[in-house]
């Protein structure tokens, strides 16, 4: 991972992230191409389609490094979730036409899943295909403005379908949403774009079962990002405790700070095995619902605790935008909600042990 860490430090220093946060695009095309040249974009794409044939554990390690620099952009949604769905559910023609360009960085996908209620359950979906036309509204579509395709979850007959649409076409409109993070989120309104049979991934109306493994990847990917954020914050806290002098000695000499840092180390190190154990189970095709839920819920809570304590150790300066802490804290808050919040995942764990 030394190559990834060096690359990300070089291309994503804090001052560059400040520029990207204020930029309308939010992520440079040349950085996406550079990531593709390193083989990162095609990690989950089979070699026959130009992919790197990496493992899910490779992806988690890389996402953790991305979290350490708070990297914005469409990597998780496009290179992980969308690539997995197309590779696992797409027809031979869909895989042949889409995967090579996804692997080499020529195309990007955005995932259009959530609606007004912000819930992941199929009952909450109102976007639908009727008479070969798609109507409805999706919210919080990450990096939709950068996408060549939208992967839309919509009602289709008696079930849900996964629909892959060209992002720039008549009957499809995007509008940016305000966000507290540097991530670019959009509202996407569908007012009748045509849905052809070749636009549907997998059997029509049977998308729920196909979607669940992809949701596992999304939840684990966001957990890896949070873990990277928390690891970086822990390192900043320890360095600050060593160098900040109060009452004639470093604040790290005071027991209250020492014990706080010890607690934060425990949070980070206990979260990591839960994440990678769940990722291994998913990769091996084992039953992983409760493992993913435990990882997402625990990692989110543990990393949020690190961010909150970091503000206490740093003091007033950490509440200023000139200090990088706010960016990592906001990213952790946002990632905790993506692909299911703690309450949803705790419910999954409760169901797994027979309490629901």
PyMOL commands that set and color helices and strands:
alter all, ss='L'
color gray80, all
select helices_A, chain A and resi 2-11+14-22+29-37+47-49+56-68+75-89+92-103+122-124+144-146+197-199+207-243+251-253+255-283+289-319+325-337+342-352
alter helices_A, ss='H'
color red, helices_A
select strands_A, chain A and resi 109-112+128-130+133-142+149-156+159-166+172-177+185-194+200-201+245-246+249-250
alter strands_A, ss='S'
color yellow, strands_A
deselect
rebuild
show_as cartoon
